[in-house]
Amino acid sequence: MRGIKIKTAMQSNEKNNSYFPIIDIIKAAACIMIFLYHCNTILPDNWKFLTLLGQDMGNNFFFMVSGFALAGSIDRTDWKGFPKWYFKRLIRILPITAIAYTGSYFMGFYSFADMSQIITVFIYPTLYWFVSAILLYYIILFILAKTANEKVLFIIETALFVLFVIFSERLERLYIIGLIAMIMGYMVKKNIDKSEQSGKDIFIIFVLLGFFITKSFNIKYLTNILSDLCVLIAGASLLIIGQRNNERLSDFFSVRKPLKAVIKYVGGMALPLYLVQSFCSGYIGYMISLSIPFPRSFLINFLIVWGIGTILYFISNIPMKFL
């Protein structure tokens, strides 16, 4: 009987450790931040504070938590298994991206006069840079995980941050800081100290609170570079706290399944929502705001973006049922 109890307890712990609620929590938060940021053409000036956390924070939180979540699957996959590993991720991204590009085409954002333009939108897009970044980051992260040790990864991260400081173009900076965030998320998952350190957790929480307060009030002395660096530190700190307290978080959500389902849904909406709102919030939402006053314009835009995004969300999950 004792052996059975021990075995059951071990299975229970393995089950708890295989799911990290902090991943869904951060993804859901990032999703909401990104959505609000893209509503900057709809929100009146006295509501613009809702967009402050969206651009750098939402994107980098998403990339960081992606690197954190991918660590396990990368470790379980050898070089021969890479094509299948990558295909499983492509099949969730490409179909809904194709739908989004088709919608963008009919709305006049792209005019595919020749085949070269179809390639261009994936290599250096002006609208859906987020998608091309993910497709590229997956390959880079897998290669680095299989070939580079901790010290090399740290050197690469440092070199990337130097490039981030040097480059002045906005799109290049977004690509670089996103890759930095994803690699950092992977490194956090691989090197985190799993021992209980509640005192350090409390210190980290105070650091995070100070950062969020500073960021929310848009303190002037925070330069863009320092702000992005703080975002990376904040994201890594949240992942560390979440993993150290994974058992308690798992127990919390195990008895609150509706809440868990909502958070998983919102977190899973990050890419579908981004694809929709890139032109909906920026164009359709703006047109709505010209004829309909706030907050009704915001509500209508919310229903359009989240409604179409939900359809794409379910479409993206269809291929996974056959893999």
Disulfide bonds with the S-S distance in Angstrom:
none
